[in-house]
Amino acid sequence: MAKTLLVRILLTAAPGTPVDARMRKVDMTMIDQPSLARWEEAEVVRSRVQARMTHKVRPTGKRVLERYAAPSADTPYALEYAYHLIGDVRNQTVLDYGCGDGPDTALLAARGAHVVALDLSPDLLDIAQQRIAVDAPAGTVQFLCGSAHALPLPDASVDVVFGHAVLHHLDLALSAAEVFRVLRPGGRAIFKEPLRESRLIRAVRPLIPYRQPDISPFERPLRRAEIEGFSARFVPGRARLFGLPFVRAAELLRTRKTIQDRSYALDARLIARYPALRTYASLIVFELHKAGTATPRTC
């Protein structure tokens, strides 16, 4: 069933500011059930490979916990900014949407949240459970093996949904409906996702033969229109872009940490100052609200 949705533009506002209500039509088509079954089976197979590649689970280090405990709004690091948006979630129910092997589950529980950690992969959930057992965090964790397209949760049962590189694995029409359904009125959803808006980068990437072994045939960097469509039923919140090409190059070349830190800082300055460069960003962190009585947080 195809749905044409009027949606808000997410990427035209300045970084860190609410998005203006300029509207555009986007076609979002929900996938049929047989195709969805093949899609999810491919993800289970991919996750099995990822689980085999995961090293021995160790306690989450003190430095890691401190790094993501209270990052600033102007951090040049995408994941730190995502945790800035998450904010104070003590005693709130947080869905770790596609938790994988659990690194974010541990960080969310360390903040005192009641975490529902959901993933389609039994192999990755097993590692996530080992991680939480080692960490023994302050919050509570409930593990669920299930589909992100059909969440095994009641309506309006979650305060915050957090997704770290999960949407680009999913059918966006189905997942948007499920995220909206389980959020309480006034609840928030925060996502960190790969982005590929540049036509040049889209043209060049297929020419690079390397492909990671734990990538499924269905996952892909998202396009602006896809994120807009996903966000249509929500109230948009804050958003920032990250990751110009030179940042990834510094990582791949395994440059010294000081050089990588400088590249991240330069990346943030360039994206903030030169809007034309935002087309080449490779990551987006964005926040969505479900309309209700809760007051949206500010930076």
HELIX and SHEET records of a PDB file:
HELIX    1   1 GLN A   33  MET A   53  1                                  21    
HELIX    2   2 LYS A   62  ARG A   67  1                                   6    
HELIX    3   3 ALA A   78  ILE A   86  1                                   9    
HELIX    4   4 PRO A  103  ALA A  110  1                                   8    
HELIX    5   5 PRO A  122  ASP A  135  1                                  14    
HELIX    6   6 LEU A  167  HIS A  169  5                                   3    
HELIX    7   7 LEU A  172  VAL A  182  1                                  11    
HELIX    8   8 ARG A  199  VAL A  204  1                                   6    
HELIX    9   9 ARG A  205  LEU A  207  5                                   3    
HELIX   10  10 ARG A  224  PHE A  230  1                                   7    
HELIX   11  11 PRO A  245  LEU A  252  1                                   8    
HELIX   12  12 LYS A  257  ARG A  273  1                                  17    
HELIX   13  13 PRO A  275  TYR A  280  5                                   6    
SHEET    1   A 2 ALA A   2  ARG A   8  0                                        
SHEET    2   A 2 MET A  23  THR A  29 -1                                        
SHEET    1   B 7 THR A 140  CYS A 145  0                                        
SHEET    2   B 7 HIS A 114  ASP A 119  1                                        
SHEET    3   B 7 THR A  93  TYR A  97  1                                        
SHEET    4   B 7 VAL A 158  HIS A 164  1                                        
SHEET    5   B 7 LEU A 183  PRO A 194  1                                        
SHEET    6   B 7 LEU A 283  HIS A 289 -1                                        
SHEET    7   B 7 VAL A 235  PHE A 242 -1                                        
END                                                                             
